[in-house]
Amino acid sequence: MRHLLTTKVGYLTVFVMLALTLGLGLTPKAAVAGFLPTVAPKEERTKADLDKVRQALENKKVAGTLASLGYDKAEIEEKLAQLSPEEISSLAGQLDEAMAPSGSAAGIVIGVVVVVLVVLGVLSLMGKRVVVSE
């Protein structure tokens, strides 16, 4: 078998491959289209965050705690007016985390039961027996 570069077809093949590689490699890439997330203007986000904070302050427990600490509604509104948009956003994020429902006891019990049943099923498939004795 003859070496590829010793024939005219071999030279032509190498030249075409080199030209294609350089031609495709040096051409500018086309713009890539994609979706951008919709971001509300900063003023709208700040207003929504401020509404979220005010709604949390209207909660009976929160209002009672603030009242027991000696704050009235006028003082609270004054403090809210002094906050920067970043601080309001941070406070709203902390409220979201605090108000998020955590796992209930029933959910935890169901999860444990499911894990135990899966382990018993796997052991059964492996031919093992689980014996519970006193």
Secondary structure, DSSP 8 states (H G I E B T S, - for coil): ---GGGSHHHHHHHHHHHHHHHHHHHS--------------HHHHHHHHHHHHHHHHTSHHHHHHHHHTT--HHHHHHHHHHS-HHHHHHHHHHHHHHHS----HHHHHHHHHHHHHHHHHHHHHTT-------
